[in-house]
Amino acid sequence: MATEQILLDRPRLPPTPPPLDWSTLTDAFEAACLLRCTPLPAGAGARRLVPEHRPPSVEFNREEAAHRMRQLLGRLDVPAEHEVTVGGLRRRYELHRLSVSHPHRPAYARTLDAGWRQGRRELLGGPTLGASAVRRAGRPRLAAAAWRAALLAGGRHVRRHILGVRITDRELAAILVRGAALLDVPALLRPGTGCYLVCVADGPHRERILHSTALGPAGRVPDRA
């Protein structure tokens, strides 16, 4: 009887949310990658914050990154306010802050977390035997989304012989290497001081990455997996 009571009192685990459709997943994953390109808030340590403690604002030092993030959040039904701050004395700079209002913060946190987890699983989990045509097409789109986010918001490292980005997030660095392979481009991962440098060779490999990450005419990714 005591055993039955213990089993009955055991808390139920929260239900697993359904997977995101591919259109939503691609947008949410790219937004999560943009977020991971930004510095951690003070006191967050080496690990990313859990969704319920995700800060309601994010700052970019590039206007293009902020506009892309706002565009993605808009498509995910998460409105964000865009505020620009100008600083510096000799060298002027702009800081672009996107803020999510209180009523939309839970959806913002849940959607980006789901997008990151599902996208990471798709890219790092390896090919699935008998995968559908939609999944085979969707995984390179996720790879391109990760690289687009890194090129917009990561630390650019451009030399005559390479195209590279500096990333402080180890998981995102691994995703960029795997994503490059899905785009038929070999990438190198070089540990640096407080960051990781992911780079591809100049020439056809660089052009393939840039072509894959270019934003073409608006279109929807097929929803059915």
Secondary structure, DSSP 8 states (H G I E B T S, - for coil): -HHHHHHHHS-----------HHHHHHHHHHHHHHHTS---TT-TTS---GGG--SEEEESSHHHHHHHHHHHHHTT--EEEEEEEE-SSS-EEEEEEEE-GGGHHHHHHHHHHHHHHHHHHHHS---TT--HHHHHHHHHHHHHHHHHHHHHSEEEE-SSEEEEEES-HHHHHHHHHHHHHTT---EEEE-SSSEEEEEETTHHHHHHHHHHS--S--------
